[in-house]
Structures are given as C-alpha cells and as structure tokens.
C-alpha cells in the first residue's frame, strides 16, 4: 500500500473532521489546511473555529478511522488539518 500524498491526506482529514462534527456547510476542498482548527488559536479567523469538545470528537474519529490513539505528547498534532495529516502519515508509515 503506497503512502498518500500530503494533499490527499489533508483532504481525507478535512473530510473526516467535517463528517465527525456534522459540518454540512463546509466544503473539504475549501478548508485552509494550514489554519488553526481551534478558535482559541485562530487570531485571523481563517480556520474552522472549533472548541475543546470538537477536539475530543476529532480524537475519537482518528481512533475509529485509523485505529490510532493520541498520546499526551501528540496533542500538538491537532493544531491544523495539515498537522493532523503529518501525524497520520508518520504513524501509519511506522505500521507499514
């Protein structure tokens, strides 16, 4: 199984977040992959402006979709779609 390109993985992550959080009005292809996901870190309002409950939903979605648990040290991976994609690529690469 070949590793996904970063663009493909980012789109997959954006779709996973939209699905997990029921963000029906958000198009995964229009999400800024580099923008902070959480309102508390997003001074420019470029991201999805999520909150801590949404963070838990994302962690559950990652566990469900990829069978990966985030350790305390992995929480920084939840900063943006791109950082989640990078985390997944590194963890899934270890498994292969």
C-alpha positions as CSV (number, residue, x, y, z in Angstrom):
1,X,0.0,0.0,0.0
2,X,1.5,3.3,-1.0
3,X,1.5,6.3,1.2
4,X,-0.9,9.1,0.3
5,X,0.4,12.4,-0.9
6,X,0.1,15.2,1.7
7,X,-2.6,16.9,-0.4
8,X,-4.6,13.7,-0.5
9,X,-4.1,13.1,3.3
10,X,-5.1,16.7,4.1
11,X,-8.3,16.3,2.1
12,X,-9.1,13.0,3.8
13,X,-8.5,14.6,7.2
14,X,-10.7,17.6,6.3
15,X,-13.5,15.2,5.2
16,X,-13.1,13.2,8.4
17,X,-13.4,16.3,10.6
18,X,-16.4,17.6,8.6
19,X,-18.1,14.2,8.9
20,X,-17.3,13.7,12.6
21,X,-18.5,17.2,13.6
22,X,-21.5,17.3,11.2
23,X,-20.2,20.5,9.5
24,X,-22.5,20.1,6.5
25,X,-22.0,23.6,5.3
26,X,-18.2,23.2,4.9
27,X,-16.5,22.0,1.7
28,X,-13.4,20.0,2.5
29,X,-11.7,21.3,-0.7
30,X,-12.1,24.9,0.6
31,X,-10.7,24.3,4.1
32,X,-7.4,26.1,4.8
33,X,-5.2,23.2,5.7
34,X,-2.6,25.4,7.5
35,X,-5.1,27.5,9.5
36,X,-5.5,26.7,13.2
37,X,-8.5,24.5,13.8
38,X,-9.5,26.0,17.2
39,X,-10.9,29.4,17.8
40,X,-8.6,29.9,20.8
41,X,-5.5,29.7,18.5
42,X,-7.0,31.4,15.4
43,X,-6.5,35.2,15.7
44,X,-7.3,35.7,12.0
45,X,-10.4,33.6,11.9
46,X,-9.1,31.5,9.0
47,X,-9.9,28.1,10.4
48,X,-12.9,26.1,11.4
49,X,-13.1,27.9,14.9
50,X,-13.6,24.6,16.8
51,X,-13.7,24.2,20.6
52,X,-12.4,21.6,23.1
53,X,-15.5,19.4,22.6
54,X,-14.7,19.3,18.9
55,X,-11.1,18.3,19.8
56,X,-12.5,15.2,21.6
57,X,-14.6,14.3,18.6
58,X,-11.6,14.5,16.3
59,X,-9.6,12.3,18.6
60,X,-12.4,9.7,18.6
61,X,-12.7,10.0,14.8
62,X,-8.9,9.3,14.4
63,X,-9.2,6.3,16.7
64,X,-12.2,5.0,14.8
65,X,-10.9,5.6,11.2
66,X,-7.2,4.8,11.7
67,X,-7.1,2.8,14.9
68,X,-4.6,5.3,16.4
69,X,-4.6,6.7,19.8
70,X,-3.1,10.1,20.5
71,X,-0.8,10.2,23.5
72,X,-0.4,13.4,25.5
73,X,2.6,14.4,23.5
74,X,0.7,14.0,20.3
75,X,-1.9,16.7,21.1
76,X,0.0,19.4,19.2
77,X,-0.8,17.4,16.1
78,X,-4.4,18.8,16.4
79,X,-3.3,22.3,15.5
80,X,-4.4,22.2,11.9
81,X,-5.6,19.8,9.2
82,X,-2.0,19.7,7.9
83,X,-0.5,18.8,11.3
84,X,-3.1,16.0,11.7
85,X,-2.2,14.7,8.2
86,X,1.5,14.8,9.0
87,X,0.9,12.9,12.3
88,X,-1.2,10.3,10.5
89,X,1.4,9.9,7.7
90,X,4.2,9.4,10.3
91,X,2.2,6.9,12.4
92,X,0.8,5.0,9.5
93,X,4.3,4.8,7.9
94,X,5.6,3.2,11.1
95,X,3.0,0.5,10.9
96,X,3.8,-0.4,7.2
